[in-house]
Amino acid sequence: MSNAQQIMNETEQYVLHTYNRFPVVFERGEGVRLYDVNGKEYLDFGAGIAVFALGYGNSTFNKAVKGQIDRLVHTSNLFYHEPLRDAARKVIEHTGMSKVFFTNSGAEAIEGAIKAARKYAYLKDGSNDHEIIAMNQSFHGRTIGALSVTGNAHYQDPFRPLMGGVRFADFNDFESVRAQVTDKTCAILLETVQGEGGIYPADPGFLTSVRKLCDEKDILLILDEIQCGMGRTGHWFACEAYNVKPDIMTAAKALGCGIPVGAFVLNEKAAAKSLEAGDHGTTYGGNPLACAAVSTVFDIFDQEKIVEHVAQTAPYLEEKLDALVSEYSFLTQRRGMGFMQGIVVEGKPVGEIVRAALEEGLVILSAGRNVLRLVPPLIIEKADIDEMVMKLERVLGRVG
Ligand SMILES: *Cc1c(COP(=O)(O)O)cnc(C)c1O
């Protein structure tokens, strides 16, 4: 039996089977390329699900993280440490928000945002029957709270009863959102660009109207930028493209570029009247290692002008993908912003295309029911895009 086969078999023997993994055992990464245990090279347009923005082996990132491991990995949140100060300052400066709380994951960032919104409303009227409006086809994570606001019956049904006080509306349908507003609504939660649901950017008119509605009714607008934030759309955060500011924003995925960390960030209004000492906590969240990663990620983004690079290079990616869509009859649409792109596939199983791409040495992902998802490291160049298209054409030729 090959080494790869043995690793896969033993993994399945011990790890709870909640993922149907692709039969690839990755060993190391370099730039925008991954290598499996057989030495086969893959061009990575998945980035560990929109996480590894900087490419593999960035020496500044590696040095900062290794240096922090040697100094101090963990202290708990009972004490101060310099990486927390630095990471928090950089999050606040780059979001234009007021306060940040660091978590270990995206789902936990959503949990914190929900708690902050409920506390805000509780302090206002003292009642505890507040409601959150979330979107159909959304994705916010797998913990019970985050799952409760994830508008996907397949994910939710086996785990009911979920958290109460959640109403669902249709993304990009303002009237359906307004129809769910009651006296008890404390927050409206949405992804600025829906990711797992199939790469749907918010319509500008929709997002602006939701913001206005929130202002009129003193409802907090929570924007989930866990996937679409951190430069992926060619803006630091996707909401900047819309000129819409949230009251609470969540980040994770690329925030620590692979070191597990998330955050929820509050504007002055939400921070002033929500979570207080004793209301929320975490043992690991924002520990020195995680904060050193966050801190160096912001520095590298600034120094290497990553966001500008995405904005400059994304039109080339879009042009190439549009060409594919017009060439192949079973590709019917491209959707997305920046380096967060989806291609709609009709009449062919998306999973088969993803699998065939792996055989051709290309990592791509799927989203929703029938969407190919491209979320490459943010450092890809035009030559990488050309190579991706060449490989994808071979794949499409095979399945078509
Ligand atoms: C991935 C994701 C989450 C959940 O993050 P985890 O770190 O997996 O808990 C939440 N919201 C969005 C938009 C995501 O893409």
The ligand as a MOL file (V3000), in Angstrom:
LIG
                    3D

  0  0  0     0  0            999 V3000
M  V30 BEGIN CTAB
M  V30 COUNTS 15 15 0 0 0
M  V30 BEGIN ATOM
M  V30 1 C -16.2140 30.0640 6.8320 0
M  V30 2 C -17.2880 30.9910 7.2110 0
M  V30 3 C -17.8090 31.0560 8.5160 0
M  V30 4 C -17.4190 30.0790 9.5990 0
M  V30 5 O -16.0630 30.1430 9.9170 0
M  V30 6 P -15.3880 28.9120 10.7260 0
M  V30 7 O -13.9940 29.4210 11.0010 0
M  V30 8 O -15.4030 27.7310 9.8170 0
M  V30 9 O -16.1670 28.7010 11.9550 0
M  V30 10 C -18.7590 32.0150 8.7950 0
M  V30 11 N -19.1650 32.8880 7.8610 0
M  V30 12 C -18.6930 32.8720 6.5970 0
M  V30 13 C -19.1620 33.8730 5.6190 0
M  V30 14 C -17.7450 31.9140 6.2260 0
M  V30 15 O -17.3030 31.8690 4.9670 0
M  V30 END ATOM
M  V30 BEGIN BOND
M  V30 1 1 1 2
M  V30 2 1 2 3
M  V30 3 2 2 14
M  V30 4 1 3 4
M  V30 5 2 3 10
M  V30 6 1 4 5
M  V30 7 1 5 6
M  V30 8 2 6 7
M  V30 9 1 6 8
M  V30 10 1 6 9
M  V30 11 1 10 11
M  V30 12 2 11 12
M  V30 13 1 12 13
M  V30 14 1 12 14
M  V30 15 1 14 15
M  V30 END BOND
M  V30 END CTAB
M  END
